Every structure is written in structure tokens, then in C-alpha cells.
Amino acid sequence: MPLRAAAVLTMALLLHATSATPQATHRHHQPAPDRQRHESAPKTTLQPAEGAAIQIITPKEGQVFKGDAVPIEFTMTKGKRGEHVHAYVDGELMGMFKTTKGTLTGIKPGKHTLELRIATTDHNIELDATDRVSFITQ
């Protein structure tokens, strides 16, 4: 099984196994040292939104954060099939959220792009309900 698929599967299992606890709304992984952090988002075909929509509230465009933790907040309309949100930083899956607030950690200093995508229960389908914003960590 490719590393990315194994990481996503592990995250999915962790998310579902602990979804009853408030702390379980966010899971992320650290990339293997030999993987590039700035790879592009997976070349998946987004499925029709079917009423799903998302809008990033935090971070604001160009916002600067000190340290490696970036709080995120967003509004989400799940539509017919949406269940949770996948958070990508510079094209790499860094977290999954069932609530509309959380924190991404391990973000290296520099300018980054956050993209949020609404996903279905099975984690394999992402809907054409996305939003993007750039931010900076120091």
C-alpha cells in the first residue's frame, strides 16, 4: 500500500475510533523525512457538491502566526453527502475535522496555502465544496 494511502487509512481509522471524544475532532500526521512538503494536492476528481459548501473564517488571507500551530475555523454546510473536512497545507493532507474549529500543528516557517475540502463518510470522496487561503508562519 503506498505511503499516502496508508497514512490516510490510518487517519480515517483513528478519526472513527475516537470520534466520541471532543479531542478527536482533529488528527494529523507528520510527513516522512524524505517526502516533500510542497507537493500538489492529490489529483482527485471532486464529486458534485450536492448542496455542500465551506468557507474559511480563520486564518485570514495573509495572516501571520508565530510558531508552528495554526488555528482554523470555518463554516460548513454538509449538503446531501458531506460528513467532515479534509485540511490540506501546501497540498498535503494535514488534518480531518468533524467540528468547525481546530488547530493544525507542525507547520514550518514560511508562506503556505490552506485548502479545506468537504469529504464523505468513507474518506475516499471529496466534494466540489472547497475554500483556500494563504497564511504565513514565523
N, C-alpha and C positions, 0 to 999 in steps of 0.2 A: 504494500500500500504506500503511495507517495507520501512524503513528509507532511505536506499541506493537508491532504485528505485525512491523515491520521490525527493531526492537530485539531482539525475541525470536528472530527468524530469525537475525540476526547473532550473537547469543549462542550459539545452537544450533550454528551453523557453526564458531564459534571453539572451543566445547567439544569437538566431534567431531574437528576438525582437529588439536587438540593434546592429545588425551586420553591419549597415551602418556607424557607428561611429568608428574612429580609436581606441578609448579607449575600445571598446567592443571585442577586439580580445582575451581577457583573462577573465575568470570567475573562481572563486574557492569558496569553502565553507569551513567552519570550522567544524570539526567533533564534534558530541555531546560529552559532557564531559565524558560520561560513555562508549564511544566506544574506542577500542584500535586503536592506530595509526599504529601499525606494523602488521596489518592483511595482508594476502597474496592477490595478485591481484585476481580479480574475476575469477572464473573458467569458462571462456567463451571459446568456440571453435573459434579460429581465422579462418576466411574465407580466401580462396586463395587471394594472393596479387594482382593478375591480373595487374602486372606492377608497383604497388605501392612500394615505398622504402623510408626509412627515415634514417638519420644519425645525431647523436648529435654532435654539434660543441662545445657548452658550456653547462654545465660545463665539464671540462676535468676530466679524471679519477683521483680520489683522491684530487681534488681541494678543498681548504678550503675557506669558506666565513665567514665573520664577520656579525653577526646579523641574522635576520630571512628571509631576501629576497635573492632569488637565481635567477639570470638572466639565461635564457635559450635561446639558438639559435640552429637551426638545418636546414638541407637541407631536402626537401621533394619532392618526385615525386608522384603525386596523382594516377597515373595509371587510370584504367577504372572507378573505383567506389570511390576512396578516396576523401574526401572533407575537413577534418580538422584533428587535432591531439588531442588525449586524453593524458594528462600527469599524471602519477601515481608516488607518492612518497611513498616508502615502501609499495606498493600495494594498496594505497588509491588514488582514483581519486581526484586530486587537481586542475585541470585546463583543459581548452579546448582552442585550438589556431587555428585560421584561417591563421595567418601570421607566419613567421618563426622565430620570436623573441618575447620575453615576459619575465615576471617575476613571479615567484611563491613566495608567501608570507606566513608567519605563520609557517615557518619550524623551528622546535625545535632544540636546540643544539644536536649534535651527528653525527654519520655516517648514511648516507641514500643512498638509491638506487632510481634513477630516471629512469622510463621506459616510453618511448613515443610510442604510437600506432596510426597508421593511422585508422581513422574511416569514415564511410559513412555518408551521409546526415541525416539519421534517428537516428543517435547516438547509435543504438542498435547493429550494426555490426562493429566489429573491424577486420581489415585485418591482414594477416600474414606479416606485414611490421612493425617491431618493432626495437628499439635500447635501450640499457641500459648502465648506467654509475653510479658509486658510487662517492659521494662527502661528505664533512663534513661541518657542520655549528657550529660556536662557539658563 
